[in-house]
Amino acid sequence: MVMTLDPVTTFAPVRSDTLPENTRYKDDGCDASATCLECPLALCKYDDPGWLQRESRRTRDDEIFQLRQERVPVAEISERFDISTRTVHRIVQRGGATAVTVAEQDDGPSISLSELAERSLFRERTPFPKLILGDSSRFGVN
């Protein structure tokens, strides 16, 4: 027994919400920005999760060092930033934020995901060698 299929009913219908064109992407943003399209960050916090935390800590440490230079009491600084007085002393002794080490620079991605789409990860294709046209009678071509 040979079974033939009707070409119209060969494939099951596809739901319209499975196609990328018909998908509603939610742009909820994050704690850095209300929407991804208006984000001020140079690198998405989801591309390198530790980057935003390191930057926030460096900014905080510089603020603490500056406040201590202005003779703000250590107890007041520790309350304001919700850290221990010992941490305030460590930051002040260090001179504010620590310098970015080579290891930290190499930790994160070297390229953001938005730039990745514009670049190729493969080397350029080697061009074919030039075709030398010579005497075609040698090959028996008519």
N, C-alpha and C positions, 0 to 999 in steps of 0.2 A: 504494500500500500504506500503510495507516494503522497506526501502531504505538501500542499502549496500554501504559501502565506500571501495574504493580500498586502501589497506594499503600504497601504494607508495604515493598517493596524499592526505593522511589524513592531513599532516602537511604542512604548507606553507614553502617554502625555506627560510633559514636564511641568511641574508647578512653577508659576511665574516668580515666586519669591526665592527660588533657588538660583536664579540668574543674577550675576553681580550688578547688572544695570538696574535691577528692580529691588535691590536690597537697600534698606534704610540704615545707614551707618550712624550710630549715635556718637556725636562729638561732645562727650561729657567733660573733656579736659582732665585736669588733675589738680592737685593742691597748688601748683605753680601758676596755672592759668585756667580761666573758665572754659575756654575752647582750645582745641589743638591748633586751629587756623590762626589764632591771635596770640600764640605762645611767644613770650620774649626770650625763652631759653635758646641758646645756640645748639644744644644737643638735647634730644628728648630724654626725660628722666627714665623712661622705660628702655631706652637703648643702652644706658649704662646706669643701673640703679644706684650705685654708690656715689656717682658724680655729684648729684644734687646734695646729698648728705655731707660730702666733703666740703663743697662750696659753702653750704650753710654754716658748717662748723668753723671754717676759716673766717667768714664774715663775723660770726659771733666772737671769735677769739680776738680779732682786731678791735671790735667794739669794746670788749672787756679791757684790753690793754689801754685803749684810749681813755676809758672812764677812770681807770686806775691812775693814769697820768694826770687826770684832772682832780685827783685826791678824793674820789668817791669811795666811801668805806667798803671794805671787802664783803661785809655782811649784807649790805644793800645790793651789791652786784650779784652775789650768790642767790639772793631772793629773786631779783629781777629776771635772771636767766635760768632759775631753777636748777642750779648746780651747787656742789659743795664748796666751802671756802677753800679747801685744799686744791680743788680744780682751778679756782681763781688764782691762787698763788702760783700754781704750775704754769698757767698761761702767761702771767705777768713775768715770771722768771725767764720763760722762753722768749719773751719779747713780742707776744701776739701770736699770729697764725704761723704755723710751721711752713717752711718753704716746701714747694712741691718737689718730691723726690723723683728720680728717674723711674723707679719702680711704679709709682702712682701714675706717671704719664703713660707708661706702657700697659697699665692695667685695663684701661677702657678701650673701646673700639677705636680704631684709627680712622673710621669713616662712619658717618651717621647713615641710618637706613634710607633717608630721603636722598642722600648723595649716591648711595649704592646703585640705585636704579639708573643713574646717568653714566655710570662707569662700567667697564667690562673687566672681569676678573681674569680674563684670558689674554695671552699675548696675541698680537696681531698676526694674522695668517701670513705665512711666507708666500710671496707671489710665485706663480708658476714661472718656470724659466722661459725665456723668449724663444719663440718658434723660429727656427732657421729655415727659411724657404730656399731651397736649392733646386737642383736638377731633379724633377719628378720622374724622369724616365728610369731612374735607378730603382725605383720602387715598383715599377710595372703599372703605373697609373695611366689610364687612357686619356 
